[in-house]
Amino acid sequence: MKEISETEKRDAVRSLLGSLLEKKSDRTAFTDEDSLVLSGRLDSLDVIDLISFLEERFGLDFADDGFDQHELDSVNAILGRVAV
């Protein structure tokens, strides 16, 4: 299986988060550091979609590992979780 570059990971995560926000008619730009979950821009249903994406795309297993909402709050936090 081909190794995914950090840029590709970042682009994939940003694309998904942008799509989730777009569904809420939230077109406000966000940086890699911006809070998206704790700020309320994304809700628990969005987090489920995000977890499903991360499991499918990057092979993470949240059922075994669990998670803290801070780990999924920003692009950089998500990428930190993907790198583990």
C-alpha positions as CSV (number, residue, x, y, z in Angstrom):
1,M,0.0,0.0,0.0
2,K,1.3,3.4,-1.0
3,E,2.4,5.7,1.9
4,I,0.3,8.8,2.1
5,S,2.2,12.1,2.4
6,E,1.6,14.6,5.2
7,T,0.2,17.0,2.6
8,E,-2.2,14.4,1.2
9,K,-3.4,13.7,4.8
10,R,-3.9,17.3,5.6
11,D,-5.7,17.9,2.3
12,A,-8.0,14.9,2.9
13,V,-8.9,16.0,6.4
14,R,-9.4,19.7,5.4
15,S,-11.6,18.5,2.5
16,L,-13.8,16.4,4.8
17,L,-14.1,19.1,7.4
18,G,-15.0,21.7,4.7
19,S,-17.7,19.4,3.4
20,L,-19.1,18.8,6.9
21,L,-19.2,22.6,7.5
22,E,-20.7,23.3,4.1
23,K,-23.6,20.9,4.9
24,K,-24.4,23.3,7.8
25,S,-24.1,26.4,5.4
26,D,-20.9,27.3,7.3
27,R,-18.6,28.8,4.7
28,T,-16.3,30.6,7.2
29,A,-12.7,29.8,6.5
30,F,-10.8,27.8,9.1
31,T,-7.1,27.4,9.9
32,D,-5.4,24.2,10.9
33,E,-5.5,25.4,14.5
34,D,-9.1,26.5,14.7
35,S,-11.4,24.7,17.1
36,L,-14.2,23.1,15.2
37,V,-15.8,20.7,17.7
38,L,-15.4,22.5,21.0
39,S,-16.4,25.8,19.4
40,G,-19.7,24.2,18.2
41,R,-19.1,24.5,14.5
42,L,-19.2,20.7,14.3
43,D,-21.6,18.6,16.4
44,S,-21.6,15.0,17.6
45,L,-23.1,13.7,14.3
46,D,-20.3,15.4,12.4
47,V,-17.8,13.7,14.7
48,I,-19.2,10.3,13.9
49,D,-18.8,11.1,10.2
50,L,-15.2,12.2,10.9
51,I,-14.4,9.1,12.9
52,S,-15.8,6.9,10.1
53,F,-13.7,8.7,7.6
54,L,-10.5,8.4,9.7
55,E,-11.1,4.7,10.2
56,E,-11.6,4.0,6.5
57,R,-9.0,6.3,5.1
58,F,-6.2,5.9,7.7
59,G,-6.9,2.6,9.3
60,L,-7.5,4.0,12.8
61,D,-9.7,2.0,15.2
62,F,-11.5,4.2,17.6
63,A,-13.5,1.2,19.0
64,D,-10.2,-0.1,20.5
65,D,-8.5,3.1,21.2
66,G,-11.3,5.5,22.2
67,F,-10.8,9.2,21.8
68,D,-10.9,12.5,23.5
69,Q,-12.8,15.3,21.7
70,H,-9.7,17.5,21.9
71,E,-8.0,15.0,19.6
72,L,-10.6,15.8,16.9
73,D,-11.0,19.5,17.5
74,S,-8.8,21.0,14.8
75,V,-7.0,19.9,11.7
76,N,-3.6,19.7,13.5
77,A,-5.1,17.7,16.4
78,I,-6.6,15.2,13.9
79,L,-3.3,14.9,12.1
80,G,-1.6,14.3,15.4
81,R,-4.0,11.4,16.0
82,V,-3.5,10.0,12.5
83,A,0.3,10.1,13.1
84,V,0.0,7.8,16.2
